[in-house]
Amino acid sequence: MLLRGDHVIRDAEGNEHETRRPVSAVCMCGGSAIKPWCDGTHKAIEKRRGQRTSR
């Protein structure tokens, strides 16, 4: 999920992460190694499942 502007994101452990970047990518698939941020792992997961990506 892409967020635009300033946000505070709470991870699964309840820790808050502040971002002031113009655009931030948050992990929604649960596979990222840098949660709560997206590292692109969803692309590999989709390919393993045989799905096409539209991203």
mmCIF file of the N, C-alpha and C atoms, coordinates in Angstrom:
data_MODEL
# 
_entry.id   MODEL 
# 
loop_
_atom_site.group_PDB 
_atom_site.id 
_atom_site.type_symbol 
_atom_site.label_atom_id 
_atom_site.label_alt_id 
_atom_site.label_comp_id 
_atom_site.label_asym_id 
_atom_site.label_entity_id 
_atom_site.label_seq_id 
_atom_site.pdbx_PDB_ins_code 
_atom_site.Cartn_x 
_atom_site.Cartn_y 
_atom_site.Cartn_z 
_atom_site.occupancy 
_atom_site.B_iso_or_equiv 
_atom_site.pdbx_formal_charge 
_atom_site.auth_seq_id 
_atom_site.auth_comp_id 
_atom_site.auth_asym_id 
_atom_site.auth_atom_id 
_atom_site.pdbx_PDB_model_num 
ATOM 1   N N  . MET A 1 1  ? 0.853  -1.157  0.000   1.00 0.00 ? 1  MET A N  1 
ATOM 2   C CA . MET A 1 1  ? 0.000  0.000   0.000   1.00 0.00 ? 1  MET A CA 1 
ATOM 3   C C  . MET A 1 1  ? 0.902  1.224   0.000   1.00 0.00 ? 1  MET A C  1 
ATOM 4   N N  . LEU A 1 2  ? 0.578  2.177   -0.852  1.00 0.00 ? 2  LEU A N  1 
ATOM 5   C CA . LEU A 1 2  ? 1.335  3.421   -0.905  1.00 0.00 ? 2  LEU A CA 1 
ATOM 6   C C  . LEU A 1 2  ? 0.630  4.489   -0.085  1.00 0.00 ? 2  LEU A C  1 
ATOM 7   N N  . LEU A 1 3  ? 1.413  5.174   0.735   1.00 0.00 ? 3  LEU A N  1 
ATOM 8   C CA . LEU A 1 3  ? 0.906  6.289   1.524   1.00 0.00 ? 3  LEU A CA 1 
ATOM 9   C C  . LEU A 1 3  ? 1.600  7.555   1.063   1.00 0.00 ? 3  LEU A C  1 
ATOM 10  N N  . ARG A 1 4  ? 0.852  8.600   0.959   1.00 0.00 ? 4  ARG A N  1 
ATOM 11  C CA . ARG A 1 4  ? 1.427  9.887   0.562   1.00 0.00 ? 4  ARG A CA 1 
ATOM 12  C C  . ARG A 1 4  ? 1.380  10.842  1.731   1.00 0.00 ? 4  ARG A C  1 
ATOM 13  N N  . GLY A 1 5  ? 2.501  11.518  1.979   1.00 0.00 ? 5  GLY A N  1 
ATOM 14  C CA . GLY A 1 5  ? 2.565  12.503  3.054   1.00 0.00 ? 5  GLY A CA 1 
ATOM 15  C C  . GLY A 1 5  ? 3.039  11.913  4.368   1.00 0.00 ? 5  GLY A C  1 
ATOM 16  N N  . ASP A 1 6  ? 2.855  12.670  5.441   1.00 0.00 ? 6  ASP A N  1 
ATOM 17  C CA . ASP A 1 6  ? 3.305  12.275  6.779   1.00 0.00 ? 6  ASP A CA 1 
ATOM 18  C C  . ASP A 1 6  ? 2.319  11.294  7.402   1.00 0.00 ? 6  ASP A C  1 
ATOM 19  N N  . HIS A 1 7  ? 2.863  10.207  7.983   1.00 0.00 ? 7  HIS A N  1 
ATOM 20  C CA . HIS A 1 7  ? 2.030  9.204   8.644   1.00 0.00 ? 7  HIS A CA 1 
ATOM 21  C C  . HIS A 1 7  ? 2.779  8.593   9.817   1.00 0.00 ? 7  HIS A C  1 
ATOM 22  N N  . VAL A 1 8  ? 2.044  8.025   10.736  1.00 0.00 ? 8  VAL A N  1 
ATOM 23  C CA . VAL A 1 8  ? 2.599  7.189   11.794  1.00 0.00 ? 8  VAL A CA 1 
ATOM 24  C C  . VAL A 1 8  ? 1.988  5.807   11.598  1.00 0.00 ? 8  VAL A C  1 
ATOM 25  N N  . ILE A 1 9  ? 2.849  4.812   11.422  1.00 0.00 ? 9  ILE A N  1 
ATOM 26  C CA . ILE A 1 9  ? 2.432  3.432   11.172  1.00 0.00 ? 9  ILE A CA 1 
ATOM 27  C C  . ILE A 1 9  ? 2.740  2.617   12.417  1.00 0.00 ? 9  ILE A C  1 
ATOM 28  N N  . ARG A 1 10 ? 1.804  1.800   12.857  1.00 0.00 ? 10 ARG A N  1 
ATOM 29  C CA . ARG A 1 10 ? 2.029  0.911   14.005  1.00 0.00 ? 10 ARG A CA 1 
ATOM 30  C C  . ARG A 1 10 ? 2.223  -0.501  13.471  1.00 0.00 ? 10 ARG A C  1 
ATOM 31  N N  . ASP A 1 11 ? 3.335  -1.135  13.862  1.00 0.00 ? 11 ASP A N  1 
ATOM 32  C CA . ASP A 1 11 ? 3.610  -2.495  13.394  1.00 0.00 ? 11 ASP A CA 1 
ATOM 33  C C  . ASP A 1 11 ? 2.896  -3.522  14.268  1.00 0.00 ? 11 ASP A C  1 
ATOM 34  N N  . ALA A 1 12 ? 3.102  -4.802  13.976  1.00 0.00 ? 12 ALA A N  1 
ATOM 35  C CA . ALA A 1 12 ? 2.410  -5.884  14.675  1.00 0.00 ? 12 ALA A CA 1 
ATOM 36  C C  . ALA A 1 12 ? 2.745  -5.933  16.166  1.00 0.00 ? 12 ALA A C  1 
ATOM 37  N N  . GLU A 1 13 ? 3.924  -5.449  16.546  1.00 0.00 ? 13 GLU A N  1 
ATOM 38  C CA . GLU A 1 13 ? 4.327  -5.430  17.955  1.00 0.00 ? 13 GLU A CA 1 
ATOM 39  C C  . GLU A 1 13 ? 3.852  -4.172  18.681  1.00 0.00 ? 13 GLU A C  1 
ATOM 40  N N  . GLY A 1 14 ? 3.217  -3.263  17.961  1.00 0.00 ? 14 GLY A N  1 
ATOM 41  C CA . GLY A 1 14 ? 2.722  -2.030  18.559  1.00 0.00 ? 14 GLY A CA 1 
ATOM 42  C C  . GLY A 1 14 ? 3.694  -0.867  18.503  1.00 0.00 ? 14 GLY A C  1 
ATOM 43  N N  . ASN A 1 15 ? 4.852  -1.068  17.877  1.00 0.00 ? 15 ASN A N  1 
ATOM 44  C CA . ASN A 1 15 ? 5.831  0.010   17.729  1.00 0.00 ? 15 ASN A CA 1 
ATOM 45  C C  . ASN A 1 15 ? 5.371  0.993   16.663  1.00 0.00 ? 15 ASN A C  1 
ATOM 46  N N  . GLU A 1 16 ? 5.566  2.269   16.920  1.00 0.00 ? 16 GLU A N  1 
ATOM 47  C CA . GLU A 1 16 ? 5.169  3.288   15.952  1.00 0.00 ? 16 GLU A CA 1 
ATOM 48  C C  . GLU A 1 16 ? 6.364  3.708   15.108  1.00 0.00 ? 16 GLU A C  1 
ATOM 49  N N  . HIS A 1 17 ? 6.116  3.851   13.815  1.00 0.00 ? 17 HIS A N  1 
ATOM 50  C CA . HIS A 1 17 ? 7.136  4.255   12.845  1.00 0.00 ? 17 HIS A CA 1 
ATOM 51  C C  . HIS A 1 17 ? 6.620  5.498   12.139  1.00 0.00 ? 17 HIS A C  1 
ATOM 52  N N  . GLU A 1 18 ? 7.370  6.574   12.246  1.00 0.00 ? 18 GLU A N  1 
ATOM 53  C CA . GLU A 1 18 ? 6.949  7.832   11.639  1.00 0.00 ? 18 GLU A CA 1 
ATOM 54  C C  . GLU A 1 18 ? 7.609  7.987   10.272  1.00 0.00 ? 18 GLU A C  1 
ATOM 55  N N  . THR A 1 19 ? 6.851  8.448   9.311   1.00 0.00 ? 19 THR A N  1 
ATOM 56  C CA . THR A 1 19 ? 7.400  8.709   7.989   1.00 0.00 ? 19 THR A CA 1 
ATOM 57  C C  . THR A 1 19 ? 7.007  10.116  7.549   1.00 0.00 ? 19 THR A C  1 
ATOM 58  N N  . ARG A 1 20 ? 7.952  10.797  6.970   1.00 0.00 ? 20 ARG A N  1 
ATOM 59  C CA . ARG A 1 20 ? 7.716  12.136  6.428   1.00 0.00 ? 20 ARG A CA 1 
ATOM 60  C C  . ARG A 1 20 ? 8.084  12.185  4.937   1.00 0.00 ? 20 ARG A C  1 
ATOM 61  N N  . ARG A 1 21 ? 8.207  11.009  4.355   1.00 0.00 ? 21 ARG A N  1 
ATOM 62  C CA . ARG A 1 21 ? 8.550  10.926  2.930   1.00 0.00 ? 21 ARG A CA 1 
ATOM 63  C C  . ARG A 1 21 ? 7.345  11.308  2.082   1.00 0.00 ? 21 ARG A C  1 
ATOM 64  N N  . PRO A 1 22 ? 7.585  11.771  0.869   1.00 0.00 ? 22 PRO A N  1 
ATOM 65  C CA . PRO A 1 22 ? 6.450  12.087  -0.007  1.00 0.00 ? 22 PRO A CA 1 
ATOM 66  C C  . PRO A 1 22 ? 5.581  10.860  -0.288  1.00 0.00 ? 22 PRO A C  1 
ATOM 67  N N  . VAL A 1 23 ? 6.218  9.684   -0.471  1.00 0.00 ? 23 VAL A N  1 
ATOM 68  C CA . VAL A 1 23 ? 5.492  8.431   -0.700  1.00 0.00 ? 23 VAL A CA 1 
ATOM 69  C C  . VAL A 1 23 ? 6.207  7.320   0.069   1.00 0.00 ? 23 VAL A C  1 
ATOM 70  N N  . SER A 1 24 ? 5.447  6.529   0.821   1.00 0.00 ? 24 SER A N  1 
ATOM 71  C CA . SER A 1 24 ? 5.988  5.393   1.566   1.00 0.00 ? 24 SER A CA 1 
ATOM 72  C C  . SER A 1 24 ? 5.192  4.148   1.191   1.00 0.00 ? 24 SER A C  1 
ATOM 73  N N  . ALA A 1 25 ? 5.882  3.014   1.078   1.00 0.00 ? 25 ALA A N  1 
ATOM 74  C CA . ALA A 1 25 ? 5.227  1.748   0.750   1.00 0.00 ? 25 ALA A CA 1 
ATOM 75  C C  . ALA A 1 25 ? 5.163  0.883   2.000   1.00 0.00 ? 25 ALA A C  1 
ATOM 76  N N  . VAL A 1 26 ? 3.955  0.481   2.385   1.00 0.00 ? 26 VAL A N  1 
ATOM 77  C CA . VAL A 1 26 ? 3.728  -0.340  3.569   1.00 0.00 ? 26 VAL A CA 1 
ATOM 78  C C  . VAL A 1 26 ? 3.417  -1.767  3.120   1.00 0.00 ? 26 VAL A C  1 
ATOM 79  N N  . CYS A 1 27 ? 4.008  -2.750  3.801   1.00 0.00 ? 27 CYS A N  1 
ATOM 80  C CA . CYS A 1 27 ? 3.785  -4.162  3.474   1.00 0.00 ? 27 CYS A CA 1 
ATOM 81  C C  . CYS A 1 27 ? 2.356  -4.572  3.814   1.00 0.00 ? 27 CYS A C  1 
ATOM 82  N N  . MET A 1 28 ? 1.686  -5.180  2.865   1.00 0.00 ? 28 MET A N  1 
ATOM 83  C CA . MET A 1 28 ? 0.342  -5.712  3.076   1.00 0.00 ? 28 MET A CA 1 
ATOM 84  C C  . MET A 1 28 ? 0.309  -7.238  2.938   1.00 0.00 ? 28 MET A C  1 
ATOM 85  N N  . CYS A 1 29 ? 1.384  -7.835  2.375   1.00 0.00 ? 29 CYS A N  1 
ATOM 86  C CA . CYS A 1 29 ? 1.390  -9.280  2.144   1.00 0.00 ? 29 CYS A CA 1 
ATOM 87  C C  . CYS A 1 29 ? 1.917  -10.053 3.344   1.00 0.00 ? 29 CYS A C  1 
ATOM 88  N N  . GLY A 1 30 ? 2.651  -9.381  4.229   1.00 0.00 ? 30 GLY A N  1 
ATOM 89  C CA . GLY A 1 30 ? 3.220  -10.037 5.394   1.00 0.00 ? 30 GLY A CA 1 
ATOM 90  C C  . GLY A 1 30 ? 4.562  -10.696 5.156   1.00 0.00 ? 30 GLY A C  1 
ATOM 91  N N  . GLY A 1 31 ? 5.089  -10.608 3.936   1.00 0.00 ? 31 GLY A N  1 
ATOM 92  C CA . GLY A 1 31 ? 6.333  -11.288 3.613   1.00 0.00 ? 31 GLY A CA 1 
ATOM 93  C C  . GLY A 1 31 ? 7.579  -10.429 3.647   1.00 0.00 ? 31 GLY A C  1 
ATOM 94  N N  . SER A 1 32 ? 7.445  -9.136  3.847   1.00 0.00 ? 32 SER A N  1 
ATOM 95  C CA . SER A 1 32 ? 8.585  -8.233  3.809   1.00 0.00 ? 32 SER A CA 1 
ATOM 96  C C  . SER A 1 32 ? 9.573  -8.519  4.933   1.00 0.00 ? 32 SER A C  1 
ATOM 97  N N  . ALA A 1 33 ? 10.861 -8.381  4.631   1.00 0.00 ? 33 ALA A N  1 
ATOM 98  C CA . ALA A 1 33 ? 11.900 -8.541  5.647   1.00 0.00 ? 33 ALA A CA 1 
ATOM 99  C C  . ALA A 1 33 ? 12.120 -7.243  6.420   1.00 0.00 ? 33 ALA A C  1 
ATOM 100 N N  . ILE A 1 34 ? 11.503 -6.155  5.981   1.00 0.00 ? 34 ILE A N  1 
ATOM 101 C CA . ILE A 1 34 ? 11.687 -4.854  6.630   1.00 0.00 ? 34 ILE A CA 1 
ATOM 102 C C  . ILE A 1 34 ? 10.354 -4.268  7.086   1.00 0.00 ? 34 ILE A C  1 
ATOM 103 N N  . LYS A 1 35 ? 9.464  -5.130  7.587   1.00 0.00 ? 35 LYS A N  1 
ATOM 104 C CA . LYS A 1 35 ? 8.139  -4.684  8.026   1.00 0.00 ? 35 LYS A CA 1 
ATOM 105 C C  . LYS A 1 35 ? 8.260  -3.544  9.020   1.00 0.00 ? 35 LYS A C  1 
ATOM 106 N N  . PRO A 1 36 ? 7.428  -2.579  8.985   1.00 0.00 ? 36 PRO A N  1 
ATOM 107 C CA . PRO A 1 36 ? 6.173  -2.513  8.258   1.00 0.00 ? 36 PRO A CA 1 
ATOM 108 C C  . PRO A 1 36 ? 6.321  -2.027  6.813   1.00 0.00 ? 36 PRO A C  1 
ATOM 109 N N  . TRP A 1 37 ? 7.540  -1.808  6.361   1.00 0.00 ? 37 TRP A N  1 
ATOM 110 C CA . TRP A 1 37 ? 7.746  -1.283  5.009   1.00 0.00 ? 37 TRP A CA 1 
ATOM 111 C C  . TRP A 1 37 ? 7.821  -2.400  3.974   1.00 0.00 ? 37 TRP A C  1 
ATOM 112 N N  . CYS A 1 38 ? 7.419  -2.104  2.775   1.00 0.00 ? 38 CYS A N  1 
ATOM 113 C CA . CYS A 1 38 ? 7.434  -3.060  1.667   1.00 0.00 ? 38 CYS A CA 1 
ATOM 114 C C  . CYS A 1 38 ? 8.842  -3.179  1.103   1.00 0.00 ? 38 CYS A C  1 
ATOM 115 N N  . ASP A 1 39 ? 9.278  -4.409  0.833   1.00 0.00 ? 39 ASP A N  1 
ATOM 116 C CA . ASP A 1 39 ? 10.568 -4.638  0.171   1.00 0.00 ? 39 ASP A CA 1 
ATOM 117 C C  . ASP A 1 39 ? 10.399 -5.325  -1.183  1.00 0.00 ? 39 ASP A C  1 
ATOM 118 N N  . GLY A 1 40 ? 9.157  -5.423  -1.658  1.00 0.00 ? 40 GLY A N  1 
ATOM 119 C CA . GLY A 1 40 ? 8.883  -6.026  -2.964  1.00 0.00 ? 40 GLY A CA 1 
ATOM 120 C C  . GLY A 1 40 ? 8.678  -7.531  -2.935  1.00 0.00 ? 40 GLY A C  1 
ATOM 121 N N  . THR A 1 41 ? 8.685  -8.145  -1.776  1.00 0.00 ? 41 THR A N  1 
ATOM 122 C CA . THR A 1 41 ? 8.528  -9.603  -1.652  1.00 0.00 ? 41 THR A CA 1 
ATOM 123 C C  . THR A 1 41 ? 7.235  -10.089 -2.289  1.00 0.00 ? 41 THR A C  1 
ATOM 124 N N  . HIS A 1 42 ? 6.194  -9.269  -2.282  1.00 0.00 ? 42 HIS A N  1 
ATOM 125 C CA . HIS A 1 42 ? 4.909  -9.687  -2.849  1.00 0.00 ? 42 HIS A CA 1 
ATOM 126 C C  . HIS A 1 42 ? 5.037  -10.116 -4.310  1.00 0.00 ? 42 HIS A C  1 
ATOM 127 N N  . LYS A 1 43 ? 5.998  -9.539  -5.017  1.00 0.00 ? 43 LYS A N  1 
ATOM 128 C CA . LYS A 1 43 ? 6.201  -9.920  -6.423  1.00 0.00 ? 43 LYS A CA 1 
ATOM 129 C C  . LYS A 1 43 ? 6.670  -11.364 -6.532  1.00 0.00 ? 43 LYS A C  1 
ATOM 130 N N  . ALA A 1 44 ? 7.597  -11.778 -5.660  1.00 0.00 ? 44 ALA A N  1 
ATOM 131 C CA . ALA A 1 44 ? 8.101  -13.155 -5.677  1.00 0.00 ? 44 ALA A CA 1 
ATOM 132 C C  . ALA A 1 44 ? 7.015  -14.128 -5.234  1.00 0.00 ? 44 ALA A C  1 
ATOM 133 N N  . ILE A 1 45 ? 6.215  -13.733 -4.253  1.00 0.00 ? 45 ILE A N  1 
ATOM 134 C CA . ILE A 1 45 ? 5.128  -14.592 -3.768  1.00 0.00 ? 45 ILE A CA 1 
ATOM 135 C C  . ILE A 1 45 ? 4.115  -14.832 -4.888  1.00 0.00 ? 45 ILE A C  1 
ATOM 136 N N  . GLU A 1 46 ? 3.760  -13.783 -5.605  1.00 0.00 ? 46 GLU A N  1 
ATOM 137 C CA . GLU A 1 46 ? 2.796  -13.914 -6.700  1.00 0.00 ? 46 GLU A CA 1 
ATOM 138 C C  . GLU A 1 46 ? 3.339  -14.805 -7.807  1.00 0.00 ? 46 GLU A C  1 
ATOM 139 N N  . LYS A 1 47 ? 4.619  -14.676 -8.131  1.00 0.00 ? 47 LYS A N  1 
ATOM 140 C CA . LYS A 1 47 ? 5.212  -15.501 -9.190  1.00 0.00 ? 47 LYS A CA 1 
ATOM 141 C C  . LYS A 1 47 ? 5.235  -16.971 -8.787  1.00 0.00 ? 47 LYS A C  1 
ATOM 142 N N  . ARG A 1 48 ? 5.535  -17.257 -7.515  1.00 0.00 ? 48 ARG A N  1 
ATOM 143 C CA . ARG A 1 48 ? 5.537  -18.653 -7.045  1.00 0.00 ? 48 ARG A CA 1 
ATOM 144 C C  . ARG A 1 48 ? 4.154  -19.265 -7.128  1.00 0.00 ? 48 ARG A C  1 
ATOM 145 N N  . ARG A 1 49 ? 3.131  -18.454 -6.937  1.00 0.00 ? 49 ARG A N  1 
ATOM 146 C CA . ARG A 1 49 ? 1.766  -18.950 -7.012  1.00 0.00 ? 49 ARG A CA 1 
ATOM 147 C C  . ARG A 1 49 ? 1.259  -19.010 -8.450  1.00 0.00 ? 49 ARG A C  1 
ATOM 148 N N  . GLY A 1 50 ? 2.072  -18.513 -9.394  1.00 0.00 ? 50 GLY A N  1 
ATOM 149 C CA . GLY A 1 50 ? 1.688  -18.547 -10.779 1.00 0.00 ? 50 GLY A CA 1 
ATOM 150 C C  . GLY A 1 50 ? 0.740  -17.427 -11.182 1.00 0.00 ? 50 GLY A C  1 
ATOM 151 N N  . GLN A 1 51 ? 0.690  -16.369 -10.384 1.00 0.00 ? 51 GLN A N  1 
ATOM 152 C CA . GLN A 1 51 ? -0.178 -15.239 -10.690 1.00 0.00 ? 51 GLN A CA 1 
ATOM 153 C C  . GLN A 1 51 ? 0.609  -14.191 -11.468 1.00 0.00 ? 51 GLN A C  1 
ATOM 154 N N  . ARG A 1 52 ? -0.112 -13.448 -12.269 1.00 0.00 ? 52 ARG A N  1 
ATOM 155 C CA . ARG A 1 52 ? 0.509  -12.341 -12.981 1.00 0.00 ? 52 ARG A CA 1 
ATOM 156 C C  . ARG A 1 52 ? 0.446  -11.102 -12.109 1.00 0.00 ? 52 ARG A C  1 
ATOM 157 N N  . THR A 1 53 ? 1.480  -10.296 -12.183 1.00 0.00 ? 53 THR A N  1 
ATOM 158 C CA . THR A 1 53 ? 1.468  -9.041  -11.435 1.00 0.00 ? 53 THR A CA 1 
ATOM 159 C C  . THR A 1 53 ? 1.113  -7.911  -12.373 1.00 0.00 ? 53 THR A C  1 
ATOM 160 N N  . SER A 1 54 ? 0.346  -6.986  -11.863 1.00 0.00 ? 54 SER A N  1 
ATOM 161 C CA . SER A 1 54 ? -0.004 -5.825  -12.662 1.00 0.00 ? 54 SER A CA 1 
ATOM 162 C C  . SER A 1 54 ? 0.780  -4.612  -12.189 1.00 0.00 ? 54 SER A C  1 
ATOM 163 N N  . ARG A 1 55 ? 1.740  -4.825  -11.308 1.00 0.00 ? 55 ARG A N  1 
ATOM 164 C CA . ARG A 1 55 ? 2.507  -3.714  -10.740 1.00 0.00 ? 55 ARG A CA 1 
ATOM 165 C C  . ARG A 1 55 ? 3.724  -3.441  -11.544 1.00 0.00 ? 55 ARG A C  1 
# 
